[in-house]
Every structure is written in C-alpha cells, then in structure tokens.
C-alpha cells in the first residue's frame, strides 16, 4: 500500500490532483466557518431596536410571568384538539391525528420564528409586516406592555398553532401526511400571519377603517374564522370520505369511536381558553379586565353547551353528548372576540346564540355535502363570524382599549354596541373586518388546497383509505389489540378477526 502511494506521488498529475482536492476542502471548511460566524453575528445580536428611545426601561416581571403562564395554557390546548379530533374520528385514523398535531406544532414553531412573527407583528404596510425576521432586531419588550419579546413570541406562537390545528379537524380520515405538511406550511407560514397582521399588526389596515375600527380581542376572527375557513377549503378540495352518505341522501355522520376521549379533549380546550382570552390582556396589572374576561368566557361556554343540548333534543329525542361539546366550544369561540367589552349577561346571550348557530352550521355543511368529521367549520368558522359581529351588538360602552393597567376609557376609545346605544358604527366595522378576512382566507386557501392536490399528496389512495391511515401511513394502529371493529378495520384486522372466529368455533 505504501509503495503504491509513493509511486502515485511521483506522478505530476497525482500531485496536482491532490493539491486541487486539498485546496477545495480547505476552502469549503473556511466557507463553513464564515457562514457560522455570519449567522452568529446576525442571530446572536441583541434582540432590541437600534433606537434606545423606543425601548421600554424594563421587563415587568409580573406581566411577563402572567403572559408566560397564559402561553403554556394555550399550548396545552393542542392536547385537547388531538383528543377531541381523535375521539370524533374512527379507530383507524387516531395515530394519524396525533402525529399531525405534533408535527404541525413543530413546523409552526420554526416557521413563526423565521418569518411568521415578522409578517404578523412587524411594522411594514397595512397588509404585511416587514421586520423582525428570525426575531432579529426585535425590541426588548412588546410595545409598552412590559412583556419580553420572547414571551410575547411564545404566546403568539401558541395562537398560530391553534389556527393550524383547527384546519385538520375537517380533513380527518383521508388526508395524506405529506399533503398535510404542505398545506400546514402555507397556513402557518403565510395565511395566518399575513391576514392576522390586518387586524393585530401595529399598522394593520383594519385598525383604521371607518366608521369604527375593527376589534378582535383574542381571535374569533384572527384565529378561529381563519382556521375554520381554511378547513372548509380543505374539506371541499378533498371530497368526502369513502362511503360517506349525507343526510339529504338518506345517510348520517359516522359515529366517533370514543366519546370519552372527545369530551375530555373538549374540556381541556375549555381549560386552555383561560390562557387564550384572559391572557390576551398581556398584563396582570389589569386585574378587573382579567376577571371580567374570565367570567365572560365561562358564562358563554356554559350557555353554549346548554343551548346546544336543549336545541338538539326535540330533533333526536336524545341528550346528545357530542353536540353539547361542540355547543360549549361554539360559545368559547364566539366570546373570544368581545370578551373584554361585554357584560356577563351579554356573554350568556352570545354563548347561547352560538350554541344554536353551531347546530345550524353543522346542518348547512351537511346539506352542501361537505364532509367535516368534527364540525370544525361550524364551530370555528361560522361561530367565529357570529362572535365577531356580536361585539357590535353587545359592547356595553363601559370599556375602551386595554392597557397595562386597565381599559382606556378616554374619549373615542370606548366600544359601544347597538343594544347599548352605540348605533351601528361598531357593527359595520366588525362586519367589514370579518368579511375581508373570511373572503381572503377562503379564496387563498382554495388556491392552496388545489395546488397541493395537484401534487397528488393531498388525499391518500382508495386502498390506503380503506386500509386506514394509521396502518397505511404510519405502520401501526393506535389500538393494536382491537380486532376488527365497526369503525373500519384494515385488511389485516379483518384477516385476524377471521382467524379468531375460526379458532373459537374449533374450541367449542
């Protein structure tokens, strides 16, 4: 071996080749070190603006901790979504739902850090933010809230993740995993943050519309309507599950496989909502506002659940658990926008109406033959619209824009609805904002879903759907000991059930 190396080294062409390879390797290593150094200088720079006058003097530890706890609560809603959707789905797609929820969360976190937060909360134009990419150059705190920018980022990431997860509920049972990743990239990276900037961005155009600025305290429109109408676009592009027969054709929605899991998931979502709504004050110093928001959130959910239970009973002559769960979720979605500005009585009215609206919404989606296994479009999309409009009806005229110490009740800041003598100005502002975001969401989402469909990844094959997504896409079932089953077992389960049946007969 050594002699061969010596012989090759004596050849001029071998020495030349060695020199070229060595030089190229050294250049590559040098370029890598330079890239690492440049990234370190960019991403490792202090996260504050260049203008010291624009930076608040300190991070308020109480406000910061309150917002951080609220962020944890909102993040925990992912567990609720996964349980709710899995319970309303069939056994053969439970693993698929769980993994989609986990991976969507991971993907959303990276995208929101890279550019989603910049699009949504950076200054730019009325339609899109243009600063804070990769959180670079962000100020020490978010505005004058005293909440650190990274805490605010985490809080808003949990909101973005919620919007993305809502979408998957209407697409259960037939969406390919690669297709899910592609549309989630579009929703988390572009649709949610850009449209969210219109309402929540520092210079969003809906903040200045006439006759009254658009208000959405915690996201009936920004989170829930966007998520609900992306879900509608996805369900339309996918088409119904195989064998799905709609009510107008003599069929009905297939039953969920585990109502225990679904109901517990719904209650976890209710619990997480106490981070969603009260946490949106961004200030523990606004004690009155936090208490008012939390009470209104609770009362709307209670009224929504009871209204749905009572409304559905005369039709089916049964006390429907699934519809009651969707009823209290509808109340929560509806109160998310107006919770800071309405009274407890208004919250009950808003929630009770939402409990009826969600059933009518489910009926409508069923009538137009759109297969939505968990009712995501009705709960989040349609009730999100109702909740946004309800502010223009039920705002009491007692509270203005939230601040770190409470509502700003100065002239021109108080929000008053039609039923409290405010006229239709606020209702018009709410309608403009809701209509603009809803229409834009649905139009862009239809384009996104059909673009993903063109790649052939949006829907699994017929064989894969018959086998079940858990086996086909992920190689294993959530319930490996469950043999057969009426929720659509795969071929292997059917064969196993046959063997068990023959063995039992032989034993007898």
N, C-alpha and C positions, 0 to 999 in steps of 0.2 A: 504494500500500500504506500509506504514512504517513498520507495523508488519511483512509483508511478507519479506521485505528486512532484518529485524533483524533476522528472522527465517533462511533465507538463509545464512546470515553471520556467524551464529553459526556452520554451516556445514564446516568441514575442506576442503572438495573438492571444495566448493564455494569460500572460501578464496584463495585457491591455484589457481583456475581459474582466479580470479580477479588479483592476483599478476602476473600471466603469461601475461594476456592481457595488464596490465599497463606497464609491462617491455617492451613488444613488441612495444607498442605505443611510449614509450619514446625513444627506440632505433631507431624507424622509423623517429621520429622527429629529433633526433640527426643526423642520416644519411643524412636527407634532408638538415639540416643546414651545414653540412660538404660539401655536394655536391655544395650548393650555394656558400660557401666560396671558394672552389676549382675553380669553374667556374669564380668567380670574380677575383681570383688571375691570372687565365690564360687569360681570355678575357679582363680584365681590365688593364693588363700590358701595359706599354708604347709601342706604335707601332713604334719601331725603332730597328735597329740591335744592337747587343752587341758590335760590333767594332765601336768606335766613329770615327775612321778614314774613315769609309765607308759612313758616314752620311754627306751630304752637310751642309753647315753652316746655311742656311736659306731657307725658302719657299719664292720664288719670287711672290709677290702679283699680279703683272701684268700677269705673265704667268699662275698663279693659277686661276685668275678670267677668263681669256680668255678660258682656258680649261673647266672651270665650265659652262660658257655660252654655249660652244660648246656641252657639255654633255646634257644640257637642250634641245638644238635644236635637237640632235639625239633622245632623249627620245620622243620629240613631234612627231617624225615620226611614233610612234605607232598609233596615231590618224589617220594619213594618211593611214597606212596599213589597219586599221579597216574599214575606209570609202571606200578605193579602193576595198577591197575584198567584202564588203557588197554590193556595187554598181554593181559589176560584177556578183554577185550571185542572187539567187531568193528570193522573199519576205519571203518565209517560213523558211529561214535559217539565217536571218540577226542577230537575237538575239544570235544565236549560235556563229557566227563570232565575235561579240562584246565581249561576255563573254570569249571566248577562248583567245582573245587578252589581256584582262585584267588579267585573271588568269595565262596565260603564263608569263606575265610580273612579277607578284608577285612571281611565282615559280622560275623564272630565277634569280631574285634578291637574294633570300635566298640561292640558290644553288651556285651562283657565289661568294657570300660571304663565304660560308662554304668551298668549295674546288675548284670551277671553276677557280677563280683568281689564286689560288696556282698552279693548273695544267698548266695554261697558262703562267703566268709571274714569277713563282718561278724558281730558279735555280735547276737543277737536272741532267737530261740527255738530249740528243738531241731530245728525244721523249716526255718527260713529266717533268713538274716541281714538286718539292718535298718539297717546303717550303711555308710559309705564309698561312697555313690553318686557316680559320676563321680570316684572316688578322693578326694573331698573329706573332710577331717578324718581321713584315714588317718595312722597313726603313721609316724615316720621309718624304722623298720625293722619287719620282720615278727617279732613276738614278741622272743625273746632270741637269735634266730639271727645277728644282725649283718648280715643281708641287707637291703638297702634295699627299701622297699615297692614301688618301681617295678620293680626287678629281679625281685622275687617275683611281681608282677603279670605281667610278661612271661613268666616261666617257666610260670605257671598258664594264661595265655592260650594258650600252645602246647599244653597238655594239652586245654583246651576245644576247640581247633581240631581236634585229633586225633579227639576223640569225634564231632564233626560230620562229619568226612570219612569215618569208618568207615561211617556210615549210607548214604552214596551208593553204596557198593560193591554192595549188594544191589538197588539200584534202577536199575542201568545199563540203557540201551538203550530206555527207554520213558517216562522222567520228563520232563515239561515244565520248561523253565528257570524260568518264573515259579513253578511249584509247588515246585521245589527251593528257591527263595529263601524261600517262605512257610514250609515245614517247617523249614528251617535257622534261620529267625528263632525258631521255637518251641523248637528243640533247644538252640541256643547261648544264647538269652536266658532260658530258663526251665527246661527239663527238666534239662539237665546241671548248672547251678549250684545249683538248689534241692535236687535229690536228692544232689548231691555234698556239700552242707552237712551232710546227715545223718551222713556219715562223717568229713569233713575239716573241718567248721566248728568254731570254737572251743567251741561249746556244742551240737554235733550230738548227737542222742539216741542214736545207735549207740555213742557213746563211753562210755556209762554202763550199757549193758544187762548183765544177769546171765544166766548165771554168770560170763561173761568178756566184756570189752569187745571190740567188733569192730575188727579191724586190716586195713588195706589200704595197704601201704607206698607203692606207686607207681601203683595204679589198676587192678588186674584187674577189680574191680567198678565203681569210680567212673568210669573211662574206658571200659574195654572191654566190660563187660557192658551198661552203659547204651547205648553205641554199637551193640552187636550186636543188642539187642532193639528199639531204635528202627528199625534196619534190617529186622528181621523184620516189624514192624508196617507199614513202608513197602512191603515186597515183597508182603505179603498184600493191602493196600489197592489196590496197582497191578494185581495179577494177573500172570501170566506174559507174556513177550514173544510176539508173534505167531509162530505156527508152532512154538513151544517144545513138544516132546514129551518127557515124563518117562520115566524108566527103567521104571517099572512098567507103562507104556503102550507099551513097545517102543522108546522113544527114548533120547536121551542128551544131556548138556550140549554145546551147540555149542562147538567149539574156540576158544580165544583166537587173536587174529590175529598176535601177536608175543610168543613166549615169551622172546626175548632181553630185550625191554623189561620184561616181567613179572618175570623172575628178577633182573635188575639192580635193579628197584624194590624187590623183597623184601630184597635185601642192603643197600640204602640204609636201609630200615626197621630192619634189624638194627643197622646202624651208629648210627642215631639213638637206638636204645634205650639206648645207653650214656649218653645225656643223660637219658632217661626214668627209668631205675632208679637208677644211681649218683648222678645229680643230685638225686634226692629226699632225699638226706641234708641238703641245704642247707648243708653245711659241709665245707670242705676239711680242717678240723682232725680230722674223723673218718676218719683215713686207713685204719684197719683196716676200718671199715664200708664205705667206698668200694671197697676191694679185694675184700672178700667179696661185695658186691652185684654188682660187675662180673664176677667169676669165675662166680658162680651164674647170672648172665644168659647168659653164653657157653655154659656147660655144658648148661643147659636147652635152648637153641636147637639145639645140636649133637645132643643126644639126641632132640629132637622131629623134626628132619629125618631122622635115620637110622631112627627108629621108623616114621615115615610111609612112607618108601621101602621098608622091609622088609615092612611090613604090606600095602601095596597090591600088591606084586609077585605073590604067589600068585594073586590075583584076575585080574589083567590080563595077566600074563606079560610085562610091560614095566617098565622103570625109569622111573617117572613123574616128570617134572621139576616140573610144576605142583603135584602133590600134595606133593612134597618141600618146595617153597617154602612151601606152607601149613602143612606139618609144623613147620618151624623157627619160623614165625610163631606157631603154636599154642604151642610151647614158650616163646617170649618172652612171650606174653600170660599164660600160666599162672604163670610165675615172677615176674611183676610184683608181685603181692601179697606173697608170702612171702620175697622175695629177701634181706631183711635178717636173717631169723631162722632160716634153714635152712643145712645144711652142703652142700658140693659134691656129696656122694653123694645127699643129698635132692633137690638141684636136678636131677641127672641123672634120678632116678626121676620127679620131677614133669614134666620135659620129655618123657621117653619115653612116659609115660601120655598126655600131651597130644597127642603125635603120632598115637596110636591114636584118642583121643577125637575129634579133628578129622575123621578119616575117617568114623567112626560118625555124627558130627554132620552131615556132608555127606549121608550116606546117609539120615538121618532127614528132613532138609529136602527132599531129592529125593522121598522116599516120600510126604510130605504135599502134594506138588505145589506147593511154593513155589519160585519161580524166583530163585535167588541166584547171579548170574553169577560172582562172585569168591570165594564161600564166606565172606562176612563174618559171617554168623550163627554158623556153626560155629567159625570161628577166634576171633572176639572174644566173642561172646555165650556159647556153650557152654563154650569153654575158659577164659573169664573166670570162670565159675562154678567149674569144676574147680580153677583156681589159687587162688581164694579159700578153698575148702574145704581145699585141701592144706596150708594153714598149720596147721590144727587137727590135722593128722596128722604133719607132718614138722618142726615147730619144735623145735629141739634143747634148749631150756631153758637156753641159754648167754647169750642176749642179751635185754635189755629194750627200753624205748622209746628211739629215737635222740635224742641231744642234740648240741650243738655240738662236743663233744669225744669222743663215743663213746656206746655203749649204756649206759643207766641200768639197772644190774643190782641195784638195791636191792630190798628185799622187796616182793613184789606186782607188780613191773614186768616180771619175766622171763616170756617167752612160751614155753610148753611144749606140744607136741602129743601126741596119743595114743600114737604109736610111741616116744616118749621118756619115757613115764611120767607124762604130764600129765593123763591121763584124757580125758574127752570135753568138759570145760568149754569149752576154746577152740574145739573143733569146733562145739559148739552156738552159740557166739557168732558164728562165721563163717557158719553156716547161717542164723541169724536175719537178719544183715545182708545177705547175698546174696539171700535170699528176699524181703526187704522192698523192696530197691532194684529187683530184677528185676521183681517183680509191679507195683510202682508205675510203673516205666519202660514196661512193655508196655501197661498199661491207659491211661496218659495218652497214649502215642504212638499207640495205635489211635484214640483220640478225635481227636488232632491230624491224623493222616493222612486220616481220613474227613472231617474238617472241610475240609481243603484239597481233597480230592477233590470235595466238594460245590460248590466254586467253579469246577470244570471245568478247573483248571490243573494237576492232579497228573500226568495222563497225556496225552501228545500224541495227536493223532488217528491213526486207522489209516493214512491216507495219509501223514502225517508220519513215522510209524514205518517204513513201507515205503520211503519215500524215504531215510530215515536222518536222525538228529538233527543231524548236522553240517551237512548241506545245508538241512534244513527249519528248524532253529532258529538257525543261525549263519551261513548263507550261504556256506559253503565247507568243503572236505574237508581232513583232515589230510594226505592223500596225493593231491594233485590230479593227479599223473602216473600214478597207478594206474588202469588201465582195467578195468572190470568187476570181477571178483573173486568168490570164493565166500562172502565174509562179508556179502553183502547190499548190492550196489551200488544206487544210486538210479536213477530212470528216465533221467536224463541220462547216467549212466555206461553204462547198457545201450545207449542210442542211439549213444553214442560207440564202444562196442565193436563194434556192428554195422557202423558206417561203416568202422572199421579193418579188420574182417574182409573187407568188400566190396573195399576198396582193395587189400588183399593178394592177393585172388583175381584181380583185374583185372591186377595187375602180373605175376602168374605166367602 
